[in-house]
Structures are given as structure tokens and as C-alpha cells.
């Protein structure tokens, strides 16, 4: 790995080696196939309960060890009131869950020496040169900007310490964009803080996607296909879907203030030549579980490798020190609720995932990895227990309370069955 990772990685190498040891132990602890055990009926009942109560139109959930799928279930309908039932191969819009694919792609290029974690990202993409930082607004509401004190690096982008912040969870970003729309002299994109000084969830992975394209010489969709999706057999994952896949697509539902759900029309498909590293992708639970299994297994499944074990271990190491992560206050309740998946838990960020530093009662262990998509799709990877899971629904706003109840109940049921196996 000499020359592929920076000197800073020596600081976290001990932790990465420890994480690799955890993965190795998890691989040796092969879980029994839970779908053949009585506990799987309990998991079915838990997932079906939300559907039967009318709180969730449809849901697909799966879990796996490094070696095999250990649970799968599909309940409800693809659209409220429709005849088409959910099936395990139902296609979902998984939105920000593409960020994990983008992170894997970037780290593949780090392994190859085409990208570096701690050198200025502007060395690859000049659009990231000379970033400006928003320091506030004057008494007339004019944004005050200054040059960033340090350059943006790939590590910053992968760990959301770059300064790029989504307006959906940042009132200052909303205010700045409003000002920039009326003043063409203002840059369209600025940092909300200096790199490495804070954590904020935002458009960092869109920039990583562009770095991948420049460094690889391929469009992001083609790179994903050739280097990740095809090797892992993720045939239902991509930025566009075929008519046959569209026939299996779940419909979006919007939660009203009274708790009812309103079915939305299918989104329009338009041809595109630009692809986002931060959102806009389709997938299925089995496809995404293949990606999770590969990471749970140190970067490979079925003889196909996407990352080296030491790189996978590095992804699971806290990259942001004592900065707080993971709690976000919405600026648009129609799109997202306030986000705090693990109240009272210390949360950090690795290279691609959120990390819980504390164990979750009845569920994942400390050091587990997770994130989600806007339409209430979620995943986790528990290296210590050797368990990964994915649960997919199609509901807005994000962090829907009823969807999260189903997610947590599913997780706890998986661990009860796993511990009893």
C-alpha cells in the first residue's frame, strides 16, 4: 500500500488493523440461515405489522452474514391500493445510498494511486480550487465570504468535513443560495466552514463522483457498471432502468400531517449524460445486500474483489475525531424530518458511512456502519457481529417516524434470531 495512502493514515492504521481483525473473526462465525429457523416467522410478523396497520404501503428487508443471505421478506404492495405486491426484486429509488458506491469507487482509485486522500482535490478537479467560506451576512443580508484556510481533500469529501452542506439541513445554505440567485457575482457554491473544522452532511459525494470520472476517464455510470455492479452481480442497480425493471418499481408515497399516505405518480425518466455521486440511483434489496456482503467480507464475495481488506477496514475507522456527526435539523419538513437516528449515541463518520461509537440495545454493536436514502431506505454493516441488513420503503419525508419504527424492529428481530442461531 506504500504511496497509495497518505502519511496521515499511519495514525489510524492501528485502528484499521483492529477493524480488519474484527472482520476476520466475523467471517469465521458463520450464521445459520435464519430463513429456515422459526425466528424468521417472528421477523415476518414484525414487518407485516406496519403494513397491516396501514402505516407503510410496502416493505422489503434482507439480512446477511458474509457468507450468505440469512433473511429476506417482502410485504404489502408496490403502490397503495394497487394489485402488484411487493417482491424481493422490487426496484427502489435509493437516493443517497449511492454515496457508498461512490466512496468505494474513489477508494479503488486510491488503491491504484490515481487519487490520494490528503492531497488537494483541486489537483484532480480544478473546480474545487480556491474555495470560498461563508462567514455570515451583513446587516443588509449580503453574504460575507473569505478564502478557505485549507484546501478540500478527498478525505474531507468522503467524511463530510469538506464544508459543503445540503440546504435541506442547513439554514445558512438556504439563505446563501437565495442571495446567490439574485446576485450573479456570487459563486454558486461555497463552503459553510473550513475543511476539517466541522461535520455537515452535504454535496461532498457529488464532487467525489466527478473526481472518479476525471481520474478514471469514464462516466460515473460506466465506472460503477464495470468496476462494482457487474463484478458483484448488481444487475438491477443503476442511474437508469429498463422498462422491465420499471414494471417492478415501487411507487413513492408522501406522509400527510394526519399520518395518511398519498400515492405519487411515477417519476419521469429522461436521458442524461451527467451522473451524481450523491443521489439519483435505483437498486433492489438483493443487489444492495451484495455490496454490503462484499464489505462485510473484507471487499469480496464469490471470488470477486472490489477493494482490498485493509481499505475496507479503513472505511470503518473514525475519520473526524471528536466532531459530532449524524444529527440534522430540517429546513423543509415536506422533504425531511429532523434526523437523529440514535438519540444520545456518539456518532462519527468514516470513509463512506456513519459510525455509532456506542452499541445499540438489542441491535448493532459499537463500530457499526450505516446510512440511508431520502425515500426511507436504510442499511447497516455490523463488523463485530458479522451481520449486515437493508430495508427499503418509498416514503417522504425522510426519517419518517413509522418507517424508523419498522427499521428498528427489523434490526432487533434479526439480532434475536442471529444470537439464537
Residue, then its C-alpha position, 0 to 999 in steps of 0.5 A: x500500500x506504500x504511496x497509495x495512502x497518505x502519511x496521515x493514515x499511519x495514525x489510524x492504521x492501528x485502528x484499521x488493523x483492529x477493524x480488519x481483525x474484527x472482520x476476520x473473526x466475523x467471517x469465521x462465525x458463520x450464521x445459520x440461515x435464519x430463513x429456515x429457523x422459526x425466528x424468521x416467522x417472528x421477523x415476518x410478523x414484525x414487518x407485516x405489522x406496519x403494513x397491516x396497520x396501514x402505516x407503510x404501503x410496502x416493505x422489503x428487508x434482507x439480512x446477511x452474514x458474509x457468507x450468505x443471505x440469512x433473511x429476506x421478506x417482502x410485504x404489502x404492495x408496490x403502490x397503495x391500493x394497487x394489485x402488484x405486491x411487493x417482491x424481493x426484486x422490487x426496484x427502489x429509488x435509493x437516493x443517497x445510498x449511492x454515496x457508498x458506491x461512490x466512496x468505494x469507487x474513489x477508494x479503488x482509485x486510491x488503491x491504484x494511486x490515481x487519487x490520494x486522500x490528503x492531497x488537494x482535490x483541486x489537483x484532480x478537479x480544478x473546480x474545487x480550487x480556491x474555495x470560498x467560506x461563508x462567514x455570515x451576512x451583513x446587516x443588509x443580508x449580503x453574504x460575507x465570504x473569505x478564502x478557505x484556510x485549507x484546501x478540500x481533500x478527498x478525505x474531507x469529501x468522503x467524511x463530510x468535513x469538506x464544508x459543503x452542506x445540503x440546504x435541506x439541513x442547513x439554514x445558512x445554505x438556504x439563505x446563501x443560495x437565495x442571495x446567490x440567485x439574485x446576485x450573479x457575482x456570487x459563486x454558486x457554491x461555497x463552503x459553510x466552514x473550513x475543511x476539517x473544522x466541522x461535520x455537515x452532511x452535504x454535496x461532498x459525494x457529488x464532487x467525489x463522483x466527478x473526481x472518479x470520472x476525471x481520474x478514471x476517464x469514464x462516466x460515473x455510470x460506466x465506472x460503477x457498471x464495470x468496476x462494482x455492479x457487474x463484478x458483484x452481480x448488481x444487475x438491477x442497480x443503476x442511474x437508469x432502468x429498463x422498462x422491465x425493471x420499471x414494471x417492478x418499481x415501487x411507487x413513492x408515497x408522501x406522509x400527510x400531517x394526519x399520518x395518511x399516505x398519498x400515492x405519487x405518480x411515477x417519476x419521469x425518466x429522461x436521458x442524461x449524460x451527467x451522473x451524481x455521486x450523491x443521489x439519483x440511483x435505483x437498486x433492489x434489496x438483493x443487489x444492495x445486500x451484495x455490496x454490503x456482503x462484499x464489505x462485510x467480507x473484507x471487499x469480496x464475495x464469490x471470488x470477486x474483489x472490489x477493494x482490498x481488506x485493509x481499505x475496507x477496514x479503513x472505511x470503518x475507522x473514525x475519520x473526524x475525531x471528536x466532531x459530532x456527526x449524524x444529527x440534522x435539523x430540517x429546513x423543509x419538513x415536506x422533504x425531511x424530518x429532523x434526523x437523529x437516528x440514535x438519540x444520545x449515541x456518539x456518532x462519527x463518520x468514516x470513509x463512506x458511512x456513519x459510525x455509532x461509537x456506542x452499541x445499540x440495545x438489542x441491535x448493532x454493536x459499537x463500530x457499526x456502519x450505516x446510512x440511508x436514502x431520502x425515500x426511507x431506505x436504510x442499511x447497516x454493516x455490523x463488523x463485530x457481529x458479522x451481520x449486515x441488513x437493508x430495508x427499503x420503503x418509498x416514503x417522504x419525508x425522510x426519517x419518517x417516524x413509522x418507517x424508523x419504527x419498522x427499521x428498528x424492529x427489523x434490526x432487533x428481530x434479526x439480532x434475536x434470531x442471529x444470537x439464537x442461531 
